[in-house]
Amino acid sequence: DAGVTQSPTHLIKTRGQQVTLRCSPKSGHDTVSWYQQALGQGPQFIFQYYEEEERQRGNFPDRFSGHQFPNYSSELNVNALLLGDSALYLCASSWGAGTSTDTQYFGPGTRLTVL
Amino acid sequence: GQQLNQSPQSMFIQEGEDVSMNCTSSSIFNTWLWYKQDPGEGPVLLIALYKAGELTSNGRLTAQFGITRKDSFLNISASIPSDVGIYFCAGQWGAQKLVFGQGTRLTINP
């Protein structure tokens, strides 16, 4: 049973560029959440996708956008990159965004470095 | 962004010692979770708690969901070298976002 997978593992971009990160959820899961983890900090919620729609959003600017595909996989897009966007980006999958006990399982993350 | 208050921030212990860490919040949650994260990896779920007052064990790990629903603790008994890492608590309300603590970095001297 495959767990949550993310690609790429590492990425280096320069300021102003755009980046797309990808996530495939754990088998049987239909909900994908994205988190940003700065060095030495706990993960911060970016947004959650369920049924191909953004269901919740954290305190992140519109430069951060996403998409969920019919197979439940998801993309995170960040435009006009800033140095402060350098972080580990984590994808978490779960089942049934409308239920009360959907435990989130995390992927290994994508390490983004903005120069 | 919102974070839970997790303490201690770091711990340096001898192998075989017991470990205790806790997490508090100003908001109530109906789920508390404990994750462990190794360098360069994503958080791995250790224990999930779904009911106030619940005490749950997973091997040498024991966690409790505080009766006020605003706190939780994690204990590790008889620590071993592979317990080294960063432990995060997270609170959740329904299917809402996870809110994480700042993490507790555990270092073990053999």
Boltz contact constraints between the chains, C-beta under 6 A:
constraints:
  - contact:
      token1: [A, 42]
      token2: [B, 3]
      max_distance: 6.0
  - contact:
      token1: [A, 42]
      token2: [B, 88]
      max_distance: 6.0
  - contact:
      token1: [A, 42]
      token2: [B, 100]
      max_distance: 6.0
  - contact:
      token1: [A, 42]
      token2: [B, 101]
      max_distance: 6.0
  - contact:
      token1: [A, 42]
      token2: [B, 102]
      max_distance: 6.0
  - contact:
      token1: [A, 42]
      token2: [B, 103]
      max_distance: 6.0
  - contact:
      token1: [A, 43]
      token2: [B, 100]
      max_distance: 6.0
  - contact:
      token1: [A, 44]
      token2: [B, 1]
      max_distance: 6.0
  - contact:
      token1: [A, 45]
      token2: [B, 97]
      max_distance: 6.0
  - contact:
      token1: [A, 56]
      token2: [B, 97]
      max_distance: 6.0
  - contact:
      token1: [A, 59]
      token2: [B, 1]
      max_distance: 6.0
  - contact:
      token1: [A, 90]
      token2: [B, 42]
      max_distance: 6.0
  - contact:
      token1: [A, 97]
      token2: [B, 95]
      max_distance: 6.0
  - contact:
      token1: [A, 100]
      token2: [B, 94]
      max_distance: 6.0
  - contact:
      token1: [A, 101]
      token2: [B, 50]
      max_distance: 6.0
  - contact:
      token1: [A, 102]
      token2: [B, 95]
      max_distance: 6.0
  - contact:
      token1: [A, 103]
      token2: [B, 48]
      max_distance: 6.0
  - contact:
      token1: [A, 106]
      token2: [B, 42]
      max_distance: 6.0
  - contact:
      token1: [A, 106]
      token2: [B, 43]
      max_distance: 6.0
  - contact:
      token1: [A, 107]
      token2: [B, 42]
      max_distance: 6.0
  - contact:
      token1: [A, 108]
      token2: [B, 41]
      max_distance: 6.0
  - contact:
      token1: [A, 108]
      token2: [B, 42]
      max_distance: 6.0
  - contact:
      token1: [A, 109]
      token2: [B, 42]
      max_distance: 6.0
